[in-house]
């Protein structure tokens, strides 16, 4: 039974890590989309600055 308890504990830890990894992946995806939007905004401002010169 001690072995089963250890395995259950390890499984719980793995489940926690998986949840953390899934959250990190979602955060990364969200940040990537935000960075792409900022990149487009910077490009648009750069074009406007060049046009104004």
mmJSON file of the N, C-alpha and C atoms, coordinates in Angstrom:
{"data_MODEL":{"atom_site":{
"group_PDB":["ATOM","ATOM","ATOM","ATOM","ATOM","ATOM","ATOM","ATOM","ATOM","ATOM","ATOM","ATOM","ATOM","ATOM","ATOM","ATOM","ATOM","ATOM","ATOM","ATOM","ATOM","ATOM","ATOM","ATOM","ATOM","ATOM","ATOM","ATOM","ATOM","ATOM","ATOM","ATOM","ATOM","ATOM","ATOM","ATOM","ATOM","ATOM","ATOM","ATOM","ATOM","ATOM","ATOM","ATOM","ATOM","ATOM","ATOM","ATOM","ATOM","ATOM","ATOM","ATOM","ATOM","ATOM","ATOM","ATOM","ATOM","ATOM","ATOM","ATOM","ATOM","ATOM","ATOM","ATOM","ATOM","ATOM","ATOM","ATOM","ATOM","ATOM","ATOM","ATOM","ATOM","ATOM","ATOM","ATOM","ATOM","ATOM","ATOM","ATOM","ATOM","ATOM","ATOM","ATOM","ATOM","ATOM","ATOM","ATOM","ATOM","ATOM","ATOM","ATOM","ATOM","ATOM","ATOM","ATOM","ATOM","ATOM","ATOM","ATOM","ATOM","ATOM","ATOM","ATOM","ATOM","ATOM","ATOM","ATOM","ATOM","ATOM","ATOM","ATOM","ATOM","ATOM","ATOM","ATOM","ATOM","ATOM","ATOM","ATOM","ATOM","ATOM","ATOM","ATOM","ATOM","ATOM","ATOM","ATOM","ATOM","ATOM","ATOM","ATOM","ATOM","ATOM","ATOM","ATOM","ATOM","ATOM","ATOM","ATOM","ATOM","ATOM","ATOM","ATOM","ATOM","ATOM","ATOM","ATOM","ATOM","ATOM","ATOM","ATOM","ATOM","ATOM","ATOM","ATOM","ATOM","ATOM","ATOM"],
"id":[1,2,3,4,5,6,7,8,9,10,11,12,13,14,15,16,17,18,19,20,21,22,23,24,25,26,27,28,29,30,31,32,33,34,35,36,37,38,39,40,41,42,43,44,45,46,47,48,49,50,51,52,53,54,55,56,57,58,59,60,61,62,63,64,65,66,67,68,69,70,71,72,73,74,75,76,77,78,79,80,81,82,83,84,85,86,87,88,89,90,91,92,93,94,95,96,97,98,99,100,101,102,103,104,105,106,107,108,109,110,111,112,113,114,115,116,117,118,119,120,121,122,123,124,125,126,127,128,129,130,131,132,133,134,135,136,137,138,139,140,141,142,143,144,145,146,147,148,149,150,151,152,153,154,155,156,157,158,159],
"type_symbol":["N","C","C","N","C","C","N","C","C","N","C","C","N","C","C","N","C","C","N","C","C","N","C","C","N","C","C","N","C","C","N","C","C","N","C","C","N","C","C","N","C","C","N","C","C","N","C","C","N","C","C","N","C","C","N","C","C","N","C","C","N","C","C","N","C","C","N","C","C","N","C","C","N","C","C","N","C","C","N","C","C","N","C","C","N","C","C","N","C","C","N","C","C","N","C","C","N","C","C","N","C","C","N","C","C","N","C","C","N","C","C","N","C","C","N","C","C","N","C","C","N","C","C","N","C","C","N","C","C","N","C","C","N","C","C","N","C","C","N","C","C","N","C","C","N","C","C","N","C","C","N","C","C","N","C","C","N","C","C"],
"label_atom_id":["N","CA","C","N","CA","C","N","CA","C","N","CA","C","N","CA","C","N","CA","C","N","CA","C","N","CA","C","N","CA","C","N","CA","C","N","CA","C","N","CA","C","N","CA","C","N","CA","C","N","CA","C","N","CA","C","N","CA","C","N","CA","C","N","CA","C","N","CA","C","N","CA","C","N","CA","C","N","CA","C","N","CA","C","N","CA","C","N","CA","C","N","CA","C","N","CA","C","N","CA","C","N","CA","C","N","CA","C","N","CA","C","N","CA","C","N","CA","C","N","CA","C","N","CA","C","N","CA","C","N","CA","C","N","CA","C","N","CA","C","N","CA","C","N","CA","C","N","CA","C","N","CA","C","N","CA","C","N","CA","C","N","CA","C","N","CA","C","N","CA","C","N","CA","C","N","CA","C","N","CA","C","N","CA","C"],
"label_alt_id":[null,null,null,null,null,null,null,null,null,null,null,null,null,null,null,null,null,null,null,null,null,null,null,null,null,null,null,null,null,null,null,null,null,null,null,null,null,null,null,null,null,null,null,null,null,null,null,null,null,null,null,null,null,null,null,null,null,null,null,null,null,null,null,null,null,null,null,null,null,null,null,null,null,null,null,null,null,null,null,null,null,null,null,null,null,null,null,null,null,null,null,null,null,null,null,null,null,null,null,null,null,null,null,null,null,null,null,null,null,null,null,null,null,null,null,null,null,null,null,null,null,null,null,null,null,null,null,null,null,null,null,null,null,null,null,null,null,null,null,null,null,null,null,null,null,null,null,null,null,null,null,null,null,null,null,null,null,null,null],
"label_comp_id":["UNK","UNK","UNK","UNK","UNK","UNK","UNK","UNK","UNK","UNK","UNK","UNK","UNK","UNK","UNK","UNK","UNK","UNK","UNK","UNK","UNK","UNK","UNK","UNK","UNK","UNK","UNK","UNK","UNK","UNK","UNK","UNK","UNK","UNK","UNK","UNK","UNK","UNK","UNK","UNK","UNK","UNK","UNK","UNK","UNK","UNK","UNK","UNK","UNK","UNK","UNK","UNK","UNK","UNK","UNK","UNK","UNK","UNK","UNK","UNK","UNK","UNK","UNK","UNK","UNK","UNK","UNK","UNK","UNK","UNK","UNK","UNK","UNK","UNK","UNK","UNK","UNK","UNK","UNK","UNK","UNK","UNK","UNK","UNK","UNK","UNK","UNK","UNK","UNK","UNK","UNK","UNK","UNK","UNK","UNK","UNK","UNK","UNK","UNK","UNK","UNK","UNK","UNK","UNK","UNK","UNK","UNK","UNK","UNK","UNK","UNK","UNK","UNK","UNK","UNK","UNK","UNK","UNK","UNK","UNK","UNK","UNK","UNK","UNK","UNK","UNK","UNK","UNK","UNK","UNK","UNK","UNK","UNK","UNK","UNK","UNK","UNK","UNK","UNK","UNK","UNK","UNK","UNK","UNK","UNK","UNK","UNK","UNK","UNK","UNK","UNK","UNK","UNK","UNK","UNK","UNK","UNK","UNK","UNK"],
"label_asym_id":["A","A","A","A","A","A","A","A","A","A","A","A","A","A","A","A","A","A","A","A","A","A","A","A","A","A","A","A","A","A","A","A","A","A","A","A","A","A","A","A","A","A","A","A","A","A","A","A","A","A","A","A","A","A","A","A","A","A","A","A","A","A","A","A","A","A","A","A","A","A","A","A","A","A","A","A","A","A","A","A","A","A","A","A","A","A","A","A","A","A","A","A","A","A","A","A","A","A","A","A","A","A","A","A","A","A","A","A","A","A","A","A","A","A","A","A","A","A","A","A","A","A","A","A","A","A","A","A","A","A","A","A","A","A","A","A","A","A","A","A","A","A","A","A","A","A","A","A","A","A","A","A","A","A","A","A","A","A","A"],
"label_entity_id":["1","1","1","1","1","1","1","1","1","1","1","1","1","1","1","1","1","1","1","1","1","1","1","1","1","1","1","1","1","1","1","1","1","1","1","1","1","1","1","1","1","1","1","1","1","1","1","1","1","1","1","1","1","1","1","1","1","1","1","1","1","1","1","1","1","1","1","1","1","1","1","1","1","1","1","1","1","1","1","1","1","1","1","1","1","1","1","1","1","1","1","1","1","1","1","1","1","1","1","1","1","1","1","1","1","1","1","1","1","1","1","1","1","1","1","1","1","1","1","1","1","1","1","1","1","1","1","1","1","1","1","1","1","1","1","1","1","1","1","1","1","1","1","1","1","1","1","1","1","1","1","1","1","1","1","1","1","1","1"],
"label_seq_id":[1,1,1,2,2,2,3,3,3,4,4,4,5,5,5,6,6,6,7,7,7,8,8,8,9,9,9,10,10,10,11,11,11,12,12,12,13,13,13,14,14,14,15,15,15,16,16,16,17,17,17,18,18,18,19,19,19,20,20,20,21,21,21,22,22,22,23,23,23,24,24,24,25,25,25,26,26,26,27,27,27,28,28,28,29,29,29,30,30,30,31,31,31,32,32,32,33,33,33,34,34,34,35,35,35,36,36,36,37,37,37,38,38,38,39,39,39,40,40,40,41,41,41,42,42,42,43,43,43,44,44,44,45,45,45,46,46,46,47,47,47,48,48,48,49,49,49,50,50,50,51,51,51,52,52,52,53,53,53],
"pdbx_PDB_ins_code":[null,null,null,null,null,null,null,null,null,null,null,null,null,null,null,null,null,null,null,null,null,null,null,null,null,null,null,null,null,null,null,null,null,null,null,null,null,null,null,null,null,null,null,null,null,null,null,null,null,null,null,null,null,null,null,null,null,null,null,null,null,null,null,null,null,null,null,null,null,null,null,null,null,null,null,null,null,null,null,null,null,null,null,null,null,null,null,null,null,null,null,null,null,null,null,null,null,null,null,null,null,null,null,null,null,null,null,null,null,null,null,null,null,null,null,null,null,null,null,null,null,null,null,null,null,null,null,null,null,null,null,null,null,null,null,null,null,null,null,null,null,null,null,null,null,null,null,null,null,null,null,null,null,null,null,null,null,null,null],
"Cartn_x":[0.819,0.0,0.863,2.023,2.901,3.305,3.56,3.927,2.783,1.56,0.385,0.258,0.488,0.422,1.448,2.662,3.721,3.335,2.817,2.42,1.272,0.322,-0.783,-0.268,0.68,1.274,2.008,2.762,3.479,2.505,1.425,0.416,-0.206,-0.491,-1.06,-0.084,1.194,2.207,2.276,2.196,2.224,0.994,-0.16,-1.385,-1.255,-0.652,-0.432,0.497,1.581,2.525,1.867,1.032,0.321,-0.598,-1.31,-2.169,-1.368,-0.231,0.639,1.142,1.524,2.025,0.932,-0.286,-1.393,-1.68,-1.615,-1.834,-0.719,0.514,1.646,1.501,1.037,0.83,-0.243,-1.326,-2.396,-1.888,-1.114,-0.55,0.389,1.213,2.165,1.418,0.369,-0.428,-1.053,-1.591,-2.21,-1.171,0.003,1.06,1.561,1.624,2.062,1.104,-0.197,-1.185,-1.051,-0.824,-0.664,0.587,1.667,2.895,2.7,1.969,1.694,0.882,-0.091,-0.897,-0.02,0.86,1.765,2.712,3.172,4.059,3.351,2.087,1.323,1.147,0.884,0.724,2.017,3.132,4.433,4.701,4.4,4.598,3.731,2.481,1.585,2.086,2.562,3.101,4.348,5.185,6.402,6.066,5.06,4.634,4.14,3.341,2.817,3.946,4.938,6.084,6.838,7.066,7.783,6.997,5.68,4.842,4.869,5.01,5.0,6.32,7.344,8.672,8.76],
"Cartn_y":[-1.199,0.0,1.263,1.185,2.347,2.734,1.723,1.968,2.648,2.191,2.789,4.257,4.543,5.93,6.814,6.289,7.047,7.296,6.265,6.402,7.397,7.372,8.328,9.755,9.901,11.213,11.712,10.823,11.187,11.533,10.776,11.048,12.422,12.733,14.045,15.162,14.957,15.956,16.129,15.024,15.079,15.814,15.55,16.241,17.746,18.126,19.548,20.162,19.459,19.964,20.095,19.134,19.194,20.411,20.639,21.821,23.108,23.151,24.326,24.523,23.427,23.507,23.986,23.497,23.928,25.411,25.877,27.301,28.134,27.659,28.378,28.458,27.375,27.364,28.379,28.427,29.387,30.821,31.054,32.386,32.783,31.855,32.109,32.474,31.741,32.008,33.403,33.739,35.059,36.17,35.98,36.984,37.113,36.005,36.03,36.856,36.656,37.444,38.927,39.238,40.636,41.246,40.488,40.99,41.239,40.356,40.554,41.83,42.08,43.299,44.535,44.476,45.599,45.814,44.732,44.827,45.547,45.191,45.857,47.343,47.659,49.064,49.843,49.251,49.9,50.103,49.083,49.206,50.324,50.422,51.471,52.859,53.01,54.3,54.639,53.651,53.868,54.353,53.754,54.169,55.611,55.949,57.319,58.322,57.961,58.853,59.056,57.981,58.09,58.916,58.765,59.547,61.032,61.329,62.72,63.427,62.689,63.29,63.979],
"Cartn_z":[0.0,0.0,0.0,0.589,0.611,-0.81,-1.638,-3.03,-3.771,-3.511,-4.151,-3.746,-2.5,-2.02,-2.7,-2.853,-3.526,-4.979,-5.632,-7.037,-7.189,-6.261,-6.309,-6.114,-5.218,-4.975,-6.218,-6.852,-8.072,-9.192,-9.302,-10.32,-10.093,-8.846,-8.527,-8.925,-8.638,-8.995,-10.51,-11.239,-12.704,-13.233,-12.634,-13.047,-12.815,-11.695,-11.412,-12.452,-12.763,-13.759,-15.127,-15.481,-16.756,-16.788,-15.713,-15.63,-15.755,-15.078,-15.166,-16.592,-17.249,-18.623,-19.575,-19.38,-20.231,-20.033,-18.797,-18.529,-19.148,-19.038,-19.623,-21.142,-21.752,-23.2,-23.592,-22.84,-23.123,-22.947,-21.89,-21.657,-22.791,-23.223,-24.304,-25.588,-25.88,-27.072,-26.998,-25.838,-25.648,-25.797,-25.205,-25.304,-26.742,-27.449,-28.839,-29.694,-29.482,-30.232,-29.909,-28.635,-28.228,-28.862,-28.895,-29.516,-31.007,-31.677,-33.102,-33.321,-32.454,-32.564,-32.345,-31.361,-31.11,-32.285,-32.873,-34.039,-35.183,-35.431,-36.494,-36.184,-34.922,-34.543,-34.769,-34.406,-34.605,-36.089,-36.896,-38.342,-38.915,-38.457,-38.948,-38.564,-37.341,-36.906,-37.708,-37.954,-38.729,-40.136,-40.742,-42.086,-42.053,-41.043,-40.926,-40.722,-39.931,-39.71,-41.014,-41.749,-43.022,-44.029,-44.039,-44.952,-44.597,-43.308,-42.858,-43.143,-43.437,-43.664,-44.987],
"occupancy":[1.0,1.0,1.0,1.0,1.0,1.0,1.0,1.0,1.0,1.0,1.0,1.0,1.0,1.0,1.0,1.0,1.0,1.0,1.0,1.0,1.0,1.0,1.0,1.0,1.0,1.0,1.0,1.0,1.0,1.0,1.0,1.0,1.0,1.0,1.0,1.0,1.0,1.0,1.0,1.0,1.0,1.0,1.0,1.0,1.0,1.0,1.0,1.0,1.0,1.0,1.0,1.0,1.0,1.0,1.0,1.0,1.0,1.0,1.0,1.0,1.0,1.0,1.0,1.0,1.0,1.0,1.0,1.0,1.0,1.0,1.0,1.0,1.0,1.0,1.0,1.0,1.0,1.0,1.0,1.0,1.0,1.0,1.0,1.0,1.0,1.0,1.0,1.0,1.0,1.0,1.0,1.0,1.0,1.0,1.0,1.0,1.0,1.0,1.0,1.0,1.0,1.0,1.0,1.0,1.0,1.0,1.0,1.0,1.0,1.0,1.0,1.0,1.0,1.0,1.0,1.0,1.0,1.0,1.0,1.0,1.0,1.0,1.0,1.0,1.0,1.0,1.0,1.0,1.0,1.0,1.0,1.0,1.0,1.0,1.0,1.0,1.0,1.0,1.0,1.0,1.0,1.0,1.0,1.0,1.0,1.0,1.0,1.0,1.0,1.0,1.0,1.0,1.0,1.0,1.0,1.0,1.0,1.0,1.0],
"B_iso_or_equiv":[0.0,0.0,0.0,0.0,0.0,0.0,0.0,0.0,0.0,0.0,0.0,0.0,0.0,0.0,0.0,0.0,0.0,0.0,0.0,0.0,0.0,0.0,0.0,0.0,0.0,0.0,0.0,0.0,0.0,0.0,0.0,0.0,0.0,0.0,0.0,0.0,0.0,0.0,0.0,0.0,0.0,0.0,0.0,0.0,0.0,0.0,0.0,0.0,0.0,0.0,0.0,0.0,0.0,0.0,0.0,0.0,0.0,0.0,0.0,0.0,0.0,0.0,0.0,0.0,0.0,0.0,0.0,0.0,0.0,0.0,0.0,0.0,0.0,0.0,0.0,0.0,0.0,0.0,0.0,0.0,0.0,0.0,0.0,0.0,0.0,0.0,0.0,0.0,0.0,0.0,0.0,0.0,0.0,0.0,0.0,0.0,0.0,0.0,0.0,0.0,0.0,0.0,0.0,0.0,0.0,0.0,0.0,0.0,0.0,0.0,0.0,0.0,0.0,0.0,0.0,0.0,0.0,0.0,0.0,0.0,0.0,0.0,0.0,0.0,0.0,0.0,0.0,0.0,0.0,0.0,0.0,0.0,0.0,0.0,0.0,0.0,0.0,0.0,0.0,0.0,0.0,0.0,0.0,0.0,0.0,0.0,0.0,0.0,0.0,0.0,0.0,0.0,0.0,0.0,0.0,0.0,0.0,0.0,0.0],
"pdbx_formal_charge":[null,null,null,null,null,null,null,null,null,null,null,null,null,null,null,null,null,null,null,null,null,null,null,null,null,null,null,null,null,null,null,null,null,null,null,null,null,null,null,null,null,null,null,null,null,null,null,null,null,null,null,null,null,null,null,null,null,null,null,null,null,null,null,null,null,null,null,null,null,null,null,null,null,null,null,null,null,null,null,null,null,null,null,null,null,null,null,null,null,null,null,null,null,null,null,null,null,null,null,null,null,null,null,null,null,null,null,null,null,null,null,null,null,null,null,null,null,null,null,null,null,null,null,null,null,null,null,null,null,null,null,null,null,null,null,null,null,null,null,null,null,null,null,null,null,null,null,null,null,null,null,null,null,null,null,null,null,null,null],
"auth_seq_id":[1,1,1,2,2,2,3,3,3,4,4,4,5,5,5,6,6,6,7,7,7,8,8,8,9,9,9,10,10,10,11,11,11,12,12,12,13,13,13,14,14,14,15,15,15,16,16,16,17,17,17,18,18,18,19,19,19,20,20,20,21,21,21,22,22,22,23,23,23,24,24,24,25,25,25,26,26,26,27,27,27,28,28,28,29,29,29,30,30,30,31,31,31,32,32,32,33,33,33,34,34,34,35,35,35,36,36,36,37,37,37,38,38,38,39,39,39,40,40,40,41,41,41,42,42,42,43,43,43,44,44,44,45,45,45,46,46,46,47,47,47,48,48,48,49,49,49,50,50,50,51,51,51,52,52,52,53,53,53],
"auth_comp_id":["UNK","UNK","UNK","UNK","UNK","UNK","UNK","UNK","UNK","UNK","UNK","UNK","UNK","UNK","UNK","UNK","UNK","UNK","UNK","UNK","UNK","UNK","UNK","UNK","UNK","UNK","UNK","UNK","UNK","UNK","UNK","UNK","UNK","UNK","UNK","UNK","UNK","UNK","UNK","UNK","UNK","UNK","UNK","UNK","UNK","UNK","UNK","UNK","UNK","UNK","UNK","UNK","UNK","UNK","UNK","UNK","UNK","UNK","UNK","UNK","UNK","UNK","UNK","UNK","UNK","UNK","UNK","UNK","UNK","UNK","UNK","UNK","UNK","UNK","UNK","UNK","UNK","UNK","UNK","UNK","UNK","UNK","UNK","UNK","UNK","UNK","UNK","UNK","UNK","UNK","UNK","UNK","UNK","UNK","UNK","UNK","UNK","UNK","UNK","UNK","UNK","UNK","UNK","UNK","UNK","UNK","UNK","UNK","UNK","UNK","UNK","UNK","UNK","UNK","UNK","UNK","UNK","UNK","UNK","UNK","UNK","UNK","UNK","UNK","UNK","UNK","UNK","UNK","UNK","UNK","UNK","UNK","UNK","UNK","UNK","UNK","UNK","UNK","UNK","UNK","UNK","UNK","UNK","UNK","UNK","UNK","UNK","UNK","UNK","UNK","UNK","UNK","UNK","UNK","UNK","UNK","UNK","UNK","UNK"],
"auth_asym_id":["A","A","A","A","A","A","A","A","A","A","A","A","A","A","A","A","A","A","A","A","A","A","A","A","A","A","A","A","A","A","A","A","A","A","A","A","A","A","A","A","A","A","A","A","A","A","A","A","A","A","A","A","A","A","A","A","A","A","A","A","A","A","A","A","A","A","A","A","A","A","A","A","A","A","A","A","A","A","A","A","A","A","A","A","A","A","A","A","A","A","A","A","A","A","A","A","A","A","A","A","A","A","A","A","A","A","A","A","A","A","A","A","A","A","A","A","A","A","A","A","A","A","A","A","A","A","A","A","A","A","A","A","A","A","A","A","A","A","A","A","A","A","A","A","A","A","A","A","A","A","A","A","A","A","A","A","A","A","A"],
"auth_atom_id":["N","CA","C","N","CA","C","N","CA","C","N","CA","C","N","CA","C","N","CA","C","N","CA","C","N","CA","C","N","CA","C","N","CA","C","N","CA","C","N","CA","C","N","CA","C","N","CA","C","N","CA","C","N","CA","C","N","CA","C","N","CA","C","N","CA","C","N","CA","C","N","CA","C","N","CA","C","N","CA","C","N","CA","C","N","CA","C","N","CA","C","N","CA","C","N","CA","C","N","CA","C","N","CA","C","N","CA","C","N","CA","C","N","CA","C","N","CA","C","N","CA","C","N","CA","C","N","CA","C","N","CA","C","N","CA","C","N","CA","C","N","CA","C","N","CA","C","N","CA","C","N","CA","C","N","CA","C","N","CA","C","N","CA","C","N","CA","C","N","CA","C","N","CA","C","N","CA","C","N","CA","C","N","CA","C"],
"pdbx_PDB_model_num":[1,1,1,1,1,1,1,1,1,1,1,1,1,1,1,1,1,1,1,1,1,1,1,1,1,1,1,1,1,1,1,1,1,1,1,1,1,1,1,1,1,1,1,1,1,1,1,1,1,1,1,1,1,1,1,1,1,1,1,1,1,1,1,1,1,1,1,1,1,1,1,1,1,1,1,1,1,1,1,1,1,1,1,1,1,1,1,1,1,1,1,1,1,1,1,1,1,1,1,1,1,1,1,1,1,1,1,1,1,1,1,1,1,1,1,1,1,1,1,1,1,1,1,1,1,1,1,1,1,1,1,1,1,1,1,1,1,1,1,1,1,1,1,1,1,1,1,1,1,1,1,1,1,1,1,1,1,1,1]
}}}
